[in-house]
Amino acid sequence: MYSQGTKGLSRRKSWVLTRIQELIAWADREICMEPDEFAHRRGWTVTRTGFASRRYRDPRFDQLKIVTRVPEEVS
């Protein structure tokens, strides 16, 4: 009987961990697919902030200016 020792166990753990991470990433994409597509079609930026969590931002907000009131002239 041949034993791989801890090296084989380490490889299996690494493989399992990689598969779990891939499944989590896939689930995250599936959950947020529709809102992400909606945002991208409108030109918004999408920032992933965690599992199934996003921050959506319309870059036009950067173009908004505060309107200052001009005093009316009294004649």
MARBAPA-745484 format. One record per residue: residue number from 1; residue in one letter; x, y, z of N, C-alpha, C, O in turn. Coordinates in Angstrom, 3 decimals, padded with zeros to 6 digits. Layout:
[atom NUM,A,[X,Y,Z],[X,Y,Z],[X,Y,Z],[X,Y,Z]],
...
***
This chain:
[atom 1,M,[000.849,-001.174,000.000],[000.000,000.000,000.000],[000.899,001.243,000.000],[001.855,001.337,000.771]],
[atom 2,Y,[000.578,002.172,-000.862],[001.359,003.389,-001.005],[000.624,004.548,-000.342],[-000.570,004.737,-000.572]],
[atom 3,S,[001.309,005.301,000.453],[000.715,006.445,001.127],[001.320,007.729,000.563],[002.538,007.849,000.432]],
[atom 4,Q,[000.474,008.663,000.241],[000.965,009.941,-000.268],[001.364,010.881,000.853],[001.986,011.915,000.609]],
[atom 5,G,[001.020,010.540,002.045],[001.368,011.387,003.175],[000.533,012.651,003.185],[-000.591,012.666,002.683]],
[atom 6,T,[001.079,013.704,003.753],[000.326,014.956,003.865],[000.310,015.741,002.564],[-000.530,016.622,002.383]],
[atom 7,K,[001.227,015.434,001.658],[001.279,016.160,000.391],[-000.004,015.937,-000.418],[-000.568,016.889,-000.958]],
[atom 8,G,[-000.463,014.689,-000.504],[-001.686,014.377,-001.233],[-002.905,014.990,-000.572],[-003.805,015.475,-001.257]],
[atom 9,L,[-002.945,014.973,000.751],[-004.055,015.563,001.498],[-004.099,017.065,001.268],[-005.176,017.641,001.119]],
[atom 10,S,[-002.956,017.690,001.240],[-002.874,019.128,001.009],[-003.400,019.484,-000.375],[-004.104,020.481,-000.541]],
[atom 11,R,[-003.057,018.667,-001.369],[-003.541,018.922,-002.724],[-005.053,018.793,-002.799],[-005.716,019.602,-003.447]],
[atom 12,R,[-005.607,017.772,-002.134],[-007.053,017.580,-002.139],[-007.764,018.734,-001.451],[-008.802,019.194,-001.927]],
[atom 13,K,[-007.218,019.205,-000.341],[-007.805,020.344,000.366],[-007.774,021.580,-000.519],[-008.741,022.338,-000.579]],
[atom 14,S,[-006.666,021.772,-001.198],[-006.534,022.912,-002.090],[-007.557,022.828,-003.227],[-008.171,023.831,-003.590]],
[atom 15,W,[-007.735,021.632,-003.781],[-008.687,021.428,-004.869],[-010.114,021.699,-004.393],[-010.888,022.361,-005.084]],
[atom 16,V,[-010.456,021.188,-003.218],[-011.793,021.393,-002.652],[-012.020,022.870,-002.369],[-013.085,023.403,-002.680]],
[atom 17,L,[-011.035,023.533,-001.785],[-011.152,024.959,-001.491],[-011.344,025.764,-002.774],[-012.157,026.688,-002.807]],
[atom 18,T,[-010.610,025.425,-003.820],[-010.750,026.106,-005.107],[-012.151,025.915,-005.661],[-012.759,026.872,-006.140]],
[atom 19,R,[-012.674,024.698,-005.605],[-014.025,024.420,-006.110],[-015.073,025.190,-005.318],[-016.016,025.727,-005.899]],
[atom 20,I,[-014.919,025.251,-004.000],[-015.870,025.996,-003.163],[-015.844,027.479,-003.524],[-016.895,028.111,-003.627]],
[atom 21,Q,[-014.654,028.035,-003.716],[-014.538,029.444,-004.093],[-015.176,029.701,-005.450],[-015.816,030.734,-005.647]],
[atom 22,E,[-015.008,028.775,-006.387],[-015.633,028.920,-007.698],[-017.153,028.875,-007.594],[-017.841,029.641,-008.269]],
[atom 23,L,[-017.685,027.985,-006.754],[-019.137,027.913,-006.567],[-019.694,029.181,-005.924],[-020.772,029.645,-006.295]],
[atom 24,I,[-018.971,029.732,-004.975],[-019.402,030.979,-004.335],[-019.399,032.112,-005.355],[-020.344,032.900,-005.403]],
[atom 25,A,[-018.348,032.205,-006.170],[-018.279,033.250,-007.195],[-019.408,033.080,-008.209],[-020.009,034.066,-008.635]],
[atom 26,W,[-019.701,031.839,-008.599],[-020.789,031.583,-009.541],[-022.132,032.014,-008.942],[-022.928,032.672,-009.612]],
[atom 27,A,[-022.384,031.643,-007.678],[-023.630,032.014,-007.012],[-023.764,033.529,-006.916],[-024.850,034.071,-007.119]],
[atom 28,D,[-022.674,034.211,-006.610],[-022.675,035.673,-006.517],[-023.068,036.294,-007.855],[-023.894,037.206,-007.903]],
[atom 29,R,[-022.472,035.797,-008.946],[-022.805,036.324,-010.278],[-024.260,036.046,-010.638],[-024.935,036.915,-011.188]],
[atom 30,E,[-024.747,034.853,-010.336],[-026.125,034.487,-010.661],[-027.126,035.350,-009.899],[-028.129,035.784,-010.463]],
[atom 31,I,[-026.858,035.596,-008.626],[-027.770,036.385,-007.802],[-027.859,037.821,-008.300],[-028.945,038.401,-008.320]],
[atom 32,C,[-026.743,038.399,-008.699],[-026.695,039.816,-009.067],[-026.734,040.060,-010.573],[-026.527,041.192,-011.010]],
[atom 33,M,[-026.991,039.037,-011.372],[-026.910,039.180,-012.822],[-027.881,040.232,-013.373],[-027.469,041.106,-014.136]],
[atom 34,E,[-029.149,040.160,-013.001],[-030.136,041.095,-013.548],[-029.859,042.544,-013.146],[-029.837,043.411,-014.019]],
[atom 35,P,[-029.645,042.845,-011.857],[-029.349,044.234,-011.503],[-028.062,044.752,-012.150],[-027.985,045.920,-012.531]],
[atom 36,D,[-027.049,043.882,-012.275],[-025.801,044.298,-012.913],[-026.029,044.645,-014.388],[-025.519,045.655,-014.873]],
[atom 37,E,[-026.788,043.815,-015.097],[-027.072,044.089,-016.503],[-027.867,045.385,-016.646],[-027.589,046.188,-017.537]],
[atom 38,F,[-028.842,045.591,-015.782],[-029.636,046.820,-015.788],[-028.728,048.035,-015.637],[-028.852,049.011,-016.377]],
[atom 39,A,[-027.815,047.968,-014.673],[-026.904,049.084,-014.415],[-025.956,049.314,-015.585],[-025.723,050.459,-015.972]],
[atom 40,H,[-025.415,048.257,-016.145],[-024.478,048.404,-017.262],[-025.161,048.989,-018.489],[-024.560,049.792,-019.203]],
[atom 41,R,[-026.408,048.599,-018.746],[-027.141,049.157,-019.900],[-027.334,050.659,-019.765],[-027.399,051.371,-020.767]],
[atom 42,R,[-027.424,051.141,-018.544],[-027.624,052.573,-018.309],[-026.319,053.333,-018.108],[-026.332,054.543,-017.885]],
[atom 43,G,[-025.202,052.634,-018.184],[-023.903,053.286,-018.065],[-023.471,053.536,-016.631],[-022.568,054.338,-016.395]],
[atom 44,W,[-024.084,052.879,-015.682],[-023.718,053.055,-014.282],[-022.465,052.246,-013.971],[-022.130,051.295,-014.677]],
[atom 45,T,[-021.788,052.635,-012.915],[-020.654,051.846,-012.450],[-021.159,050.852,-011.409],[-022.051,051.162,-010.619]],
[atom 46,V,[-020.586,049.672,-011.418],[-020.973,048.617,-010.483],[-019.732,048.230,-009.692],[-018.709,047.857,-010.267]],
[atom 47,T,[-019.829,048.322,-008.376],[-018.728,047.950,-007.501],[-019.193,046.810,-006.607],[-020.184,046.937,-005.889]],
[atom 48,R,[-018.477,045.707,-006.657],[-018.805,044.566,-005.802],[-018.311,044.870,-004.403],[-017.131,045.158,-004.202]],
[atom 49,T,[-019.222,044.806,-003.426],[-018.851,045.136,-002.049],[-018.879,043.927,-001.126],[-018.566,044.054,000.058]],
[atom 50,G,[-019.240,042.777,-001.633],[-019.293,041.559,-000.835],[-020.140,040.531,-001.543],[-020.541,040.733,-002.689]],
[atom 51,F,[-020.419,039.420,-000.867],[-021.226,038.376,-001.488],[-022.639,038.882,-001.719],[-023.329,039.283,-000.782]],
[atom 52,A,[-023.062,038.857,-002.978],[-024.402,039.289,-003.383],[-024.675,040.724,-002.963],[-025.815,041.080,-002.667]],
[atom 53,S,[-023.653,041.537,-002.937],[-023.769,042.926,-002.530],[-023.032,043.797,-003.537],[-021.871,043.546,-003.858]],
[atom 54,R,[-023.709,044.809,-004.026],[-023.129,045.702,-005.026],[-023.424,047.154,-004.666],[-024.362,047.445,-003.924]],
[atom 55,R,[-022.616,048.050,-005.200],[-022.874,049.484,-005.112],[-023.020,049.977,-006.553],[-022.110,049.831,-007.370]],
[atom 56,Y,[-024.172,050.558,-006.844],[-024.447,051.065,-008.184],[-024.397,052.587,-008.138],[-024.926,053.220,-007.224]],
[atom 57,R,[-023.744,053.157,-009.153],[-023.610,054.616,-009.170],[-023.738,055.136,-010.585],[-023.110,054.635,-011.517]],
[atom 58,D,[-024.570,056.155,-010.718],[-024.729,056.823,-011.999],[-023.683,057.933,-012.076],[-023.717,058.857,-011.263]],
[atom 59,P,[-022.745,057.866,-013.040],[-021.681,058.874,-013.102],[-022.191,060.282,-013.392],[-021.455,061.252,-013.210]],
[atom 60,R,[-023.434,060.408,-013.840],[-023.982,061.753,-014.092],[-024.116,062.547,-012.804],[-024.187,063.775,-012.849]],
[atom 61,F,[-024.153,061.877,-011.652],[-024.244,062.606,-010.387],[-023.020,063.508,-010.190],[-023.109,064.531,-009.512]],
[atom 62,D,[-021.892,063.136,-010.775],[-020.686,063.957,-010.662],[-020.807,065.252,-011.445],[-020.064,066.199,-011.190]],
[atom 63,Q,[-021.737,065.308,-012.399],[-021.895,066.484,-013.239],[-022.879,067.498,-012.658],[-022.983,068.616,-013.162]],
[atom 64,L,[-023.595,067.119,-011.614],[-024.572,068.023,-011.022],[-023.869,069.171,-010.318],[-022.825,068.989,-009.692]],
[atom 65,K,[-024.452,070.344,-010.429],[-023.895,071.527,-009.777],[-024.952,072.130,-008.869],[-026.152,071.995,-009.112]],
[atom 66,I,[-024.500,072.784,-007.841],[-025.424,073.492,-006.953],[-025.750,074.830,-007.602],[-024.864,075.609,-007.952]],
[atom 67,V,[-027.018,075.065,-007.748],[-027.457,076.306,-008.378],[-027.468,077.399,-007.316],[-028.081,077.253,-006.258]],
[atom 68,T,[-026.774,078.502,-007.619],[-026.773,079.619,-006.687],[-027.839,080.609,-007.137],[-028.006,080.865,-008.329]],
[atom 69,R,[-028.541,081.150,-006.183],[-029.600,082.106,-006.508],[-028.969,083.466,-006.807],[-028.086,083.945,-006.095]],
[atom 70,V,[-029.448,084.046,-007.857],[-028.993,085.378,-008.232],[-030.006,086.374,-007.658],[-031.205,086.272,-007.918]],
[atom 71,P,[-029.509,087.340,-006.873],[-030.478,088.303,-006.297],[-031.143,089.129,-007.411],[-030.495,089.565,-008.363]],
[atom 72,E,[-032.443,089.321,-007.256],[-033.186,090.096,-008.254],[-032.873,091.581,-008.073],[-032.679,092.071,-006.961]],
[atom 73,E,[-032.832,092.271,-009.206],[-032.597,093.719,-009.149],[-033.922,094.430,-008.899],[-034.937,094.111,-009.519]],
[atom 74,V,[-033.903,095.369,-008.009],[-035.108,096.163,-007.724],[-034.939,097.505,-008.405],[-033.932,098.186,-008.213]],
[atom 75,S,[-035.927,097.883,-009.202],[-035.805,099.179,-009.869],[-036.863,100.138,-009.413],[-036.905,101.277,-009.876]],
***
